[in-house]
């Protein structure tokens, strides 16, 4: 029975299309098989290309290193072994080779002359390292075995090139280490889909891995793969991958030098990868065939529809799209002169006019937005404050201004990729409080000040201000803020606080010194009066002398206190070092704990030096206090003196001494914990201290440094953690001999004074001593406790006074005011001021001119008598 064809044209076309699908099915089957084989071959070709490209990259890196070394061999830094030149050249070289771990110049003795990055202050000894010995022995460019660094633990290959001068003498050796794993990721050659790349050494250890898997570094590869690599297998090797999954590998050696395989590169894949790829391709082919079939059927339908459907349909669709706002809608009908053509042309013209107007407005808005963005970008790039935006819903950073890299010391991309780096950068002591303000992705609006730690270890203070952006319903949709680096401001505030503390200490020191000087004046004046009355062989004379010597030492301490508070300058003079050290030792023996043994080793016959004895003694005391704090479990503190000579061109002492000559050295040696190199660089900086807040000002060692420098000397520190410290004070030898000590009265003073002295002093003990000292010399002394009483005494005595001896600061009326009042009555009245306050401080206060005579307390009776005698020497007696 014969089937009748469809009566309609549409039915006949559909039947013809169905008949044409039969050969398409055969073509589809053939195409599917061809694509499967092509997909597998393409994957294998990509694997072969990747393994060869990886081997070539490692060889190119070593070749580039050899060429770089050949160029560096002629650089001046190699001939001079100049660390400063290394510091200028090596950073750029290091940046241009991302895989490098370190670059070094090695001296002929095997010790590093300079390295970048720095590997510590001490040189590294490479004399026993195999690749270094081979390079020096052969005189050629040498590459080490692929190995793991002893210090870094990184997979490395190290290259070395010895450099000789024209005479064949070894000048230096250039050395560079390369991180194999970093090189594998820096030079990103393509891998086939689903594939992995493994670099392993001749022992089978994994040195690099792509995709990145640091946990697999150092693991052994499968024995079958290692054996195939050693045997030079060509083609694919089936073996277990490092992570245990079955895989197939394409392996090739890495020629490090002269055709010798230093390591191997393997690109592996799981067999399921190709099968999965081909299945996916088959599905795509089938989908393509179905789509083609549907397209064919749809085409037939469209042809029929175009021939028999009304031409108004595209016009209707275009009008609907225009109504919806799509101004790009067009009818697509050819122009005709009939009514439908005229309608289609009218709709198209209207759409074009509307679109042109919208495009003009869009360009205007776009230009305005671009101008606004340019202004914001210029502001963000040139201001040092960090602008940021945060999305609380997605918990991601929307924007960070370029200033972030300057403040945080890390790329902006790090924060975009992992926002948690912002929290990890916060100092661990400040991290919890800041985190509490950001629970659940929400932030507390306001201001935070906290510390961050940069990747290089530097700590900075930042002030972060947070603002919330809300939508129409009041919900927070975004946080914005500004973050400012306030490190310098914090440091200035801390320095200001320390300065305020010092100012308070200075004011307290001046007041204490005033009262102390009054007491010392009474003590020394009384002892000298007693000594004037006692004979040379009196049994009490030695006891009184001891009192006088103790008071004299107290005078020195007061002078140090005033010098520290900047109220009085130091008084350098020619002194014997051993006497000062013995004095400091006597004081230390009373204050050091019993667990610390105090020893002195004083060299005899030392030449004198020029220094303030009190300042030198205080410097020794400061060093001893630091040593005590470093010996919490006890130990030995040694004070030692010696003499050295520093000759021009040859330094028998520290390298810091630049002036040749003879020096007397005071060593303060302890057996404490020692000082680490980083702290050693800052110990003489003002306010620097390693003690907890409130337990140190950081002024001890700076004051020692200042005292030694003021004496024209040098200070040298030799310290090592766990082995104690030695502070050596190098003081230049004096050419003059020490001045004789102030004479001690040997008997009664000679009576030679004539005249009347008005003595005005508010401290009774000082007034009594001064009166007795002057009366013994034959002067008539009128006493008063202050300026007001002195005016009354002056009037009662009829104004017959030859000298006014007055304190400066007194209640009711001070000395300058009294002198001014008496000058109105006797313009020629001589005056001698005295005070326990430093003369410099009183002069700066403007209380009296600098040219008026001034006697600084404490003073002895002999000093007072001499000053009074000098003032009256040209004055007539008027008793």
BARO-961385 format. One record per residue (C-alpha): residue in one letter; x, y, z. Coordinates in steps of 0.1 Angstrom, whole numbers, padded with zeros to 4 digits, always signed. Example, Ala and Ser with C-alpha at 12.3 -4.5 7.8 and 13.67 -1.06 7.14 Angstrom:
# residues 2
a+0123-0045+0078/s+0137-0011+0071/
END
This chain:
# residues 879
x+0000+0000+0000/x+0013+0034-0010/x+0013+0063+0015/x-0002+0094+0002/x+0020+0126+0004/x+0007+0155+0025/x-0016+0178+0007/x-0003+0210+0022/x+0030+0226+0011/x+0041+0228+0048/x+0035+0191+0053/x+0054+0182+0021/x+0085+0203+0032/x+0084+0188+0067/x+0084+0153+0052/x+0114+0162+0029/x+0134+0175+0059/x+0127+0143+0078/x+0141+0122+0049/x+0172+0144+0049/x+0179+0136+0085/x+0189+0100+0078/x+0224+0108+0063/x+0229+0133+0090/x+0227+0106+0116/x+0256+0087+0099/x+0276+0119+0096/x+0270+0125+0134/x+0283+0091+0143/x+0315+0095+0122/x+0320+0130+0137/x+0316+0117+0172/x+0344+0091+0168/x+0367+0116+0151/x+0363+0141+0178/x+0370+0116+0205/x+0404+0107+0189/x+0412+0143+0183/x+0404+0153+0219/x+0426+0126+0233/x+0455+0136+0209/x+0451+0173+0217/x+0453+0165+0255/x+0484+0144+0249/x+0500+0171+0227/x+0493+0198+0254/x+0509+0175+0281/x+0540+0170+0259/x+0542+0207+0252/x+0538+0216+0290/x+0565+0192+0302/x+0590+0204+0276/x+0581+0240+0282/x+0586+0235+0320/x+0620+0219+0314/x+0630+0248+0291/x+0619+0274+0316/x+0641+0260+0344/x+0670+0258+0319/x+0663+0294+0308/x+0663+0306+0344/x+0698+0290+0349/x+0710+0303+0316/x+0698+0338+0325/x+0715+0335+0359/x+0748+0326+0341/x+0745+0356+0318/x+0737+0378+0348/x+0767+0366+0367/x+0789+0371+0337/x+0778+0407+0336/x+0782+0412+0374/x+0817+0398+0373/x+0829+0431+0358/x+0810+0452+0383/x+0831+0473+0408/x+0813+0458+0438/x+0829+0424+0431/x+0864+0438+0431/x+0858+0460+0462/x+0833+0436+0480/x+0813+0467+0487/x+0781+0460+0507/x+0767+0495+0499/x+0770+0488+0462/x+0753+0454+0467/x+0725+0472+0486/x+0720+0495+0455/x+0723+0469+0428/x+0709+0437+0442/x+0673+0448+0450/x+0666+0456+0413/x+0682+0423+0403/x+0662+0405+0429/x+0630+0420+0417/x+0637+0411+0381/x+0641+0374+0390/x+0609+0365+0409/x+0622+0330+0417/x+0653+0341+0435/x+0655+0335+0472/x+0688+0353+0478/x+0718+0368+0459/x+0752+0369+0476/x+0788+0379+0470/x+0812+0355+0487/x+0847+0364+0497/x+0876+0341+0488/x+0876+0327+0523/x+0841+0314+0518/x+0823+0340+0540/x+0795+0361+0525/x+0805+0398+0520/x+0769+0409+0513/x+0735+0392+0507/x+0701+0404+0496/x+0677+0400+0512/x+0698+0403+0544/x+0703+0369+0562/x+0715+0385+0594/x+0744+0406+0606/x+0769+0377+0607/x+0785+0364+0575/x+0776+0329+0563/x+0804+0304+0558/x+0800+0286+0524/x+0835+0271+0523/x+0823+0235+0529/x+0792+0237+0506/x+0797+0213+0477/x+0785+0236+0449/x+0808+0264+0462/x+0838+0241+0464/x+0831+0227+0429/x+0828+0262+0415/x+0861+0274+0430/x+0878+0242+0421/x+0867+0242+0384/x+0866+0280+0380/x+0834+0276+0360/x+0797+0284+0364/x+0783+0256+0387/x+0748+0246+0396/x+0740+0226+0427/x+0717+0196+0430/x+0681+0203+0435/x+0678+0204+0473/x+0659+0218+0503/x+0674+0248+0520/x+0688+0240+0555/x+0676+0274+0568/x+0645+0281+0548/x+0633+0246+0541/x+0624+0257+0506/x+0631+0236+0474/x+0662+0252+0459/x+0687+0251+0432/x+0718+0272+0437/x+0742+0286+0410/x+0777+0299+0416/x+0803+0316+0394/x+0839+0324+0406/x+0853+0357+0395/x+0891+0362+0389/x+0912+0392+0382/x+0937+0395+0353/x+0963+0376+0373/x+0940+0346+0379/x+0935+0355+0416/x+0901+0347+0430/x+0883+0379+0438/x+0848+0367+0448/x+0821+0342+0440/x+0786+0352+0429/x+0759+0329+0444/x+0721+0329+0438/x+0695+0306+0451/x+0662+0299+0432/x+0629+0287+0447/x+0618+0258+0424/x+0582+0260+0436/x+0580+0297+0431/x+0595+0295+0396/x+0569+0269+0387/x+0541+0294+0396/x+0558+0325+0384/x+0564+0312+0348/x+0528+0301+0342/x+0530+0279+0311/x+0497+0263+0302/x+0487+0229+0316/x+0462+0206+0299/x+0428+0206+0315/x+0427+0185+0346/x+0465+0180+0345/x+0491+0186+0372/x+0528+0194+0369/x+0554+0179+0393/x+0591+0187+0395/x+0612+0162+0415/x+0649+0156+0420/x+0670+0126+0413/x+0660+0110+0446/x+0623+0113+0437/x+0614+0141+0462/x+0588+0167+0450/x+0604+0201+0446/x+0575+0220+0429/x+0538+0214+0422/x+0512+0230+0400/x+0484+0236+0408/x+0499+0249+0440/x+0499+0223+0468/x+0526+0232+0493/x+0517+0202+0515/x+0530+0178+0488/x+0565+0195+0486/x+0591+0171+0499/x+0570+0139+0494/x+0584+0111+0472/x+0569+0104+0438/x+0559+0068+0429/x+0589+0045+0424/x+0577+0036+0389/x+0578+0073+0379/x+0612+0079+0395/x+0627+0048+0378/x+0612+0058+0344/x+0627+0092+0348/x+0662+0079+0355/x+0659+0055+0325/x+0649+0083+0302/x+0615+0069+0294/x+0598+0084+0263/x+0560+0085+0263/x+0535+0081+0291/x+0542+0062+0323/x+0514+0049+0344/x+0519+0053+0382/x+0503+0066+0413/x+0503+0104+0418/x+0519+0120+0449/x+0484+0122+0465/x+0478+0085+0458/x+0454+0088+0428/x+0462+0067+0397/x+0476+0088+0369/x+0496+0087+0337/x+0527+0109+0333/x+0547+0125+0306/x+0582+0130+0320/x+0614+0148+0308/x+0647+0157+0324/x+0659+0193+0333/x+0694+0198+0319/x+0710+0220+0346/x+0746+0220+0332/x+0765+0203+0304/x+0737+0178+0296/x+0734+0165+0332/x+0699+0160+0345/x+0695+0178+0378/x+0658+0171+0381/x+0628+0159+0362/x+0594+0174+0351/x+0563+0153+0349/x+0529+0163+0337/x+0503+0138+0349/x+0466+0133+0345/x+0440+0108+0357/x+0428+0085+0328/x+0393+0095+0337/x+0401+0131+0326/x+0403+0122+0289/x+0373+0098+0291/x+0353+0126+0308/x+0364+0151+0281/x+0355+0128+0252/x+0321+0120+0269/x+0315+0157+0273/x+0324+0162+0236/x+0300+0134+0226/x+0273+0151+0245/x+0281+0184+0229/x+0280+0167+0194/x+0247+0152+0202/x+0234+0184+0214/x+0247+0201+0183/x+0230+0175+0161/x+0197+0180+0179/x+0200+0217+0177/x+0209+0215+0140/x+0178+0193+0134/x+0156+0217+0153/x+0171+0246+0134/x+0164+0229+0101/x+0128+0222+0111/x+0125+0257+0125/x+0138+0271+0093/x+0112+0253+0073/x+0086+0266+0096/x+0099+0301+0094/x+0100+0300+0056/x+0065+0288+0055/x+0055+0314+0081/x+0072+0342+0062/x+0054+0332+0030/x+0020+0329+0044/x+0018+0350+0077/x+0008+0386+0076/x+0037+0412+0073/x+0022+0431+0101/x+0037+0408+0128/x+0072+0424+0128/x+0056+0458+0130/x+0036+0447+0160/x+0066+0433+0177/x+0087+0464+0171/x+0059+0486+0185/x+0057+0464+0216/x+0094+0467+0222/x+0093+0505+0217/x+0066+0506+0243/x+0088+0486+0267/x+0116+0511+0263/x+0138+0492+0237/x+0146+0520+0214/x+0168+0497+0193/x+0138+0478+0180/x+0132+0479+0142/x+0107+0462+0120/x+0134+0449+0096/x+0110+0451+0067/x+0123+0463+0033/x+0110+0497+0022/x+0079+0495+0000/x+0054+0521-0012/x+0023+0503+0000/x+0006+0511+0033/x+0024+0484+0053/x+0058+0496+0040/x+0049+0532+0049/x+0038+0521+0084/x+0070+0501+0089/x+0091+0531+0077/x+0073+0554+0101/x+0079+0531+0131/x+0116+0527+0122/x+0121+0565+0118/x+0104+0572+0152/x+0126+0546+0169/x+0158+0560+0153/x+0149+0596+0165/x+0142+0584+0201/x+0174+0564+0202/x+0195+0593+0189/x+0181+0615+0217/x+0187+0589+0243/x+0223+0583+0231/x+0230+0620+0234/x+0217+0621+0270/x+0237+0589+0278/x+0269+0604+0265/x+0263+0635+0285/x+0257+0615+0317/x+0287+0592+0309/x+0310+0622+0305/x+0298+0637+0338/x+0303+0603+0356/x+0338+0600+0340/x+0347+0635+0352/x+0335+0627+0387/x+0354+0594+0387/x+0386+0611+0375/x+0384+0636+0403/x+0378+0609+0429/x+0406+0588+0415/x+0430+0618+0416/x+0420+0625+0452/x+0424+0588+0462/x+0458+0584+0445/x+0473+0616+0460/x+0460+0616+0495/x+0477+0595+0522/x+0444+0586+0540/x+0430+0552+0530/x+0394+0553+0517/x+0375+0520+0518/x+0341+0505+0512/x+0327+0473+0526/x+0296+0451+0516/x+0282+0436+0548/x+0259+0412+0530/x+0286+0396+0509/x+0314+0404+0534/x+0338+0416+0508/x+0359+0447+0501/x+0343+0469+0474/x+0371+0495+0473/x+0405+0503+0488/x+0424+0535+0478/x+0461+0532+0467/x+0473+0546+0501/x+0465+0512+0516/x+0497+0498+0501/x+0518+0526+0517/x+0502+0522+0552/x+0497+0484+0554/x+0528+0475+0533/x+0509+0450+0512/x+0492+0450+0478/x+0455+0461+0476/x+0448+0428+0457/x+0455+0409+0489/x+0426+0425+0507/x+0403+0420+0477/x+0412+0383+0475/x+0411+0376+0512/x+0394+0403+0534/x+0404+0384+0566/x+0440+0397+0560/x+0427+0431+0573/x+0419+0415+0607/x+0451+0394+0607/x+0471+0426+0602/x+0458+0440+0635/x+0482+0437+0664/x+0473+0407+0685/x+0468+0428+0716/x+0443+0450+0697/x+0426+0423+0676/x+0399+0411+0700/x+0385+0446+0708/x+0383+0455+0671/x+0368+0422+0662/x+0340+0427+0688/x+0330+0458+0670/x+0325+0439+0638/x+0304+0408+0647/x+0285+0392+0620/x+0299+0414+0592/x+0284+0445+0610/x+0305+0473+0621/x+0301+0498+0649/x+0298+0533+0635/x+0324+0555+0651/x+0362+0557+0655/x+0388+0531+0664/x+0425+0536+0670/x+0447+0505+0670/x+0480+0490+0658/x+0487+0471+0627/x+0517+0449+0619/x+0531+0452+0584/x+0546+0421+0566/x+0581+0435+0573/x+0573+0435+0611/x+0569+0473+0614/x+0541+0483+0638/x+0520+0513+0629/x+0491+0531+0646/x+0460+0538+0625/x+0428+0557+0632/x+0398+0542+0615/x+0365+0561+0611/x+0334+0541+0601/x+0302+0555+0585/x+0270+0535+0575/x+0252+0539+0542/x+0215+0530+0544/x+0188+0524+0518/x+0153+0539+0517/x+0140+0514+0544/x+0169+0523+0568/x+0188+0490+0563/x+0226+0493+0562/x+0237+0483+0527/x+0273+0495+0528/x+0300+0507+0551/x+0325+0534+0541/x+0353+0549+0560/x+0387+0565+0561/x+0418+0551+0578/x+0447+0574+0587/x+0482+0565+0597/x+0487+0583+0631/x+0520+0566+0640/x+0541+0599+0640/x+0514+0617+0659/x+0514+0589+0686/x+0552+0591+0688/x+0551+0629+0692/x+0524+0626+0719/x+0545+0600+0738/x+0576+0622+0734/x+0556+0652+0747/x+0545+0632+0777/x+0581+0622+0784/x+0592+0659+0779/x+0565+0669+0804/x+0578+0643+0829/x+0613+0656+0824/x+0601+0692+0830/x+0584+0681+0862/x+0616+0663+0872/x+0636+0694+0864/x+0614+0716+0885/x+0615+0691+0914/x+0653+0689+0911/x+0657+0726+0913/x+0636+0729+0944/x+0653+0699+0961/x+0687+0712+0952/x+0679+0746+0967/x+0669+0731+1001/x+0698+0706+0999/x+0723+0733+0991/x+0712+0753+1022/x+0717+0722+1044/x+0751+0715+1028/x+0761+0751+1033/x+0753+0748+1070/x+0771+0714+1073/x+0803+0724+1054/x+0804+0759+1070/x+0801+0744+1105/x+0828+0717+1098/x+0852+0744+1085/x+0845+0765+1116/x+0853+0736+1138/x+0884+0728+1119/x+0896+0763+1123/x+0893+0759+1161/x+0909+0724+1163/x+0946+0717+1160/x+0963+0694+1135/x+0965+0666+1161/x+0931+0669+1177/x+0914+0635+1180/x+0881+0647+1165/x+0897+0663+1135/x+0896+0632+1113/x+0860+0626+1121/x+0851+0662+1111/x+0871+0658+1079/x+0851+0627+1071/x+0819+0647+1076/x+0833+0674+1053/x+0843+0649+1026/x+0808+0633+1027/x+0792+0668+1023/x+0816+0675+0994/x+0803+0643+0977/x+0768+0654+0984/x+0777+0687+0966/x+0787+0667+0936/x+0754+0647+0936/x+0735+0680+0938/x+0754+0693+0909/x+0746+0662+0889/x+0709+0665+0898/x+0709+0701+0886/x+0729+0692+0854/x+0703+0664+0847/x+0675+0689+0850/x+0694+0714+0828/x+0695+0739+0857/x+0733+0739+0859/x+0760+0731+0834/x+0786+0704+0841/x+0820+0715+0855/x+0847+0696+0838/x+0881+0696+0854/x+0913+0676+0856/x+0906+0645+0877/x+0921+0610+0885/x+0899+0583+0870/x+0907+0557+0897/x+0894+0580+0925/x+0861+0585+0907/x+0857+0547+0901/x+0865+0540+0937/x+0840+0565+0948/x+0813+0549+0926/x+0823+0515+0938/x+0818+0525+0974/x+0783+0538+0966/x+0775+0506+0946/x+0785+0483+0974/x+0757+0497+0994/x+0730+0495+0968/x+0737+0463+0948/x+0720+0431+0960/x+0740+0404+0978/x+0736+0381+0948/x+0758+0404+0926/x+0796+0403+0933/x+0813+0437+0928/x+0849+0436+0916/x+0873+0465+0908/x+0904+0461+0886/x+0922+0495+0887/x+0954+0500+0866/x+0980+0519+0885/x+0997+0551+0872/x+0969+0562+0849/x+0971+0597+0835/x+0945+0622+0845/x+0915+0632+0823/x+0893+0662+0819/x+0857+0655+0830/x+0830+0664+0855/x+0837+0639+0883/x+0800+0638+0893/x+0789+0632+0857/x+0814+0604+0853/x+0804+0588+0885/x+0767+0591+0876/x+0775+0575+0842/x+0791+0545+0860/x+0761+0543+0883/x+0737+0543+0854/x+0756+0515+0837/x+0758+0495+0869/x+0720+0499+0874/x+0714+0485+0839/x+0738+0457+0846/x+0719+0449+0878/x+0686+0447+0859/x+0703+0423+0835/x+0715+0400+0863/x+0682+0390+0879/x+0696+0357+0891/x+0729+0373+0903/x+0763+0375+0888/x+0795+0396+0887/x+0799+0433+0880/x+0834+0444+0873/x+0847+0480+0872/x+0880+0481+0853/x+0904+0509+0843/x+0932+0507+0817/x+0951+0529+0793/x+0952+0524+0755/x+0968+0543+0726/x+0949+0547+0693/x+0974+0553+0665/x+0967+0569+0631/x+0961+0541+0605/x+0959+0514+0631/x+0931+0511+0656/x+0940+0492+0688/x+0905+0500+0701/x+0870+0501+0687/x+0864+0511+0651/x+0841+0540+0664/x+0872+0560+0676/x+0883+0583+0648/x+0907+0605+0667/x+0941+0590+0674/x+0957+0596+0708/x+0960+0583+0744/x+0928+0572+0761/x+0919+0561+0797/x+0893+0534+0795/x+0867+0526+0821/x+0851+0492+0815/x+0818+0482+0831/x+0815+0444+0826/x+0785+0423+0837/x+0776+0386+0833/x+0739+0393+0826/x+0716+0383+0798/x+0733+0405+0771/x+0717+0427+0744/x+0703+0414+0711/x+0716+0431+0679/x+0683+0449+0671/x+0681+0465+0706/x+0718+0473+0705/x+0712+0497+0676/x+0688+0519+0696/x+0701+0518+0732/x+0715+0554+0731/x+0683+0569+0716/x+0664+0592+0741/x+0633+0576+0756/x+0642+0541+0742/x+0636+0515+0768/x+0630+0477+0769/x+0613+0479+0803/x+0576+0478+0808/x+0555+0510+0808/x+0562+0529+0841/x+0594+0511+0849/x+0619+0531+0828/x+0623+0564+0810/x+0649+0554+0785/x+0672+0582+0796/x+0699+0562+0815/x+0721+0552+0785/x+0715+0585+0766/x+0727+0604+0796/x+0758+0582+0798/x+0764+0588+0761/x+0760+0626+0765/x+0784+0627+0795/x+0811+0608+0776/x+0807+0629+0744/x+0809+0661+0765/x+0842+0649+0779/x+0854+0644+0743/x+0854+0606+0745/x+0838+0576+0729/x+0816+0548+0742/x+0818+0512+0728/x+0795+0483+0736/x+0804+0446+0732/x+0774+0424+0740/x+0760+0391+0730/x+0727+0374+0742/x+0734+0350+0770/x+0771+0362+0775/x+0768+0395+0792/x+0778+0430+0782/x+0809+0453+0783/x+0805+0491+0782/x+0838+0508+0776/x+0842+0546+0781/x+0872+0559+0762/x+0882+0593+0778/x+0911+0613+0763/x+0941+0619+0785/x+0946+0653+0800/x+0979+0672+0796/x+0976+0691+0829/x+0978+0677+0864/x+0947+0676+0887/x+0940+0708+0905/x+0948+0707+0942/x+0919+0701+0965/x+0903+0729+0984/x+0924+0736+1014/x+0911+0724+1048/x+0915+0749+1076/x+0944+0740+1098/x+0938+0764+1126/x+0920+0796+1136/x+0913+0822+1108/x+0932+0854+1108/x+0913+0884+1120/x+0917+0910+1092/x+0882+0921+1082/x+0870+0956+1088/x+0835+0969+1080/x+0798+0963+1086/x+0779+0936+1067/x+0742+0934+1064/x+0735+0896+1063/x+0700+0887+1050/x+0691+0850+1049/x+0658+0832+1056/x+0674+0798+1065/x+0686+0801+1102/x+0714+0775+1100/x+0729+0792+1069/x+0726+0826+1085/x+0743+0814+1117/x+0772+0798+1098/x+0777+0829+1077/x+0776+0852+1107/x+0801+0831+1126/x+0825+0829+1096/x+0824+0866+1090/x+0826+0876+1127/x+0857+0855+1131/x+0874+0876+1104/x+0866+0908+1123/x+0835+0920+1105/x+0805+0935+1122/x+0775+0915+1111/x+0739+0927+1111/x+0714+0899+1107/x+0679+0898+1091/x+0656+0869+1081/x+0641+0886+1050/x+0641+0918+1031/x+0615+0936+1051/x+0634+0929+1084/x+0666+0940+1067/x+0652+0974+1059/x+0643+0979+1096/x+0678+0968+1107/x+0694+0991+1081/x+0674+1021+1095/x+0681+1012+1131/x+0718+1011+1123/x+0717+1045+1107/x+0724+1033+1072/x+0760+1027+1080/x+0765+0994+1060/x+0796+0985+1039/x+0782+0954+1021/x+0749+0938+1015/x+0751+0900+1017/x+0717+0886+1008/x+0699+0855+0996/x+0679+0859+0964/x+0646+0842+0971/x+0631+0850+1005/x+0595+0855+1019/x+0579+0890+1020/x+0608+0907+1001/x+0635+0890+0981/x+0672+0900+0977/x+0669+0919+0944/x+0640+0939+0957/x+0659+0947+0989/x+0690+0957+0969/x+0669+0980+0946/x+0653+0997+0977/x+0687+1002+0995/x+0703+1016+0963/x+0679+1045+0965/x+0694+1054+0998/x+0730+1044+0991/x+0738+1042+0954/x+0773+1030+0960/x+0764+1001+0983/x+0782+0969+0972/x+0762+0937+0972/x+0769+0899+0971/x+0740+0877+0962/x+0738+0840+0973/x+0713+0813+0966/x+0707+0775+0967/x+0690+0779+0933/x+0713+0777+0903/x+0726+0810+0893/x+0717+0803+0857/x+0681+0797+0866/x+0678+0829+0887/x+0695+0849+0859/x+0671+0835+0833/x+0641+0844+0855/x+0651+0880+0852/x+0654+0886+0890/x+0687+0903+0888/x+0713+0911+0860/x+0741+0887+0852/x+0768+0912+0860/x+0760+0913+0897/x+0782+0892+0920/x+0767+0858+0929/x+0778+0831+0953/x+0764+0797+0947/x+0755+0775+0977/x+0768+0754+0991/x+0800+0772+1000/x+0826+0769+1028/x+0835+0796+1053/x+0868+0802+1035/x+0850+0807+1002/x+0825+0832+1018/x+0853+0850+1035/x+0873+0853+1002/x+0842+0866+0983/x+0834+0892+1009/x+0870+0903+1011/x+0871+0907+0973/x+0839+0928+0974/x+0853+0951+1001/x+0888+0953+0988/x+0882+0986+0971/x+0855+0999+0996/x+0863+1020+1026/x+0855+1007+1060/x+0825+1023+1077/x+0819+1007+1110/
END
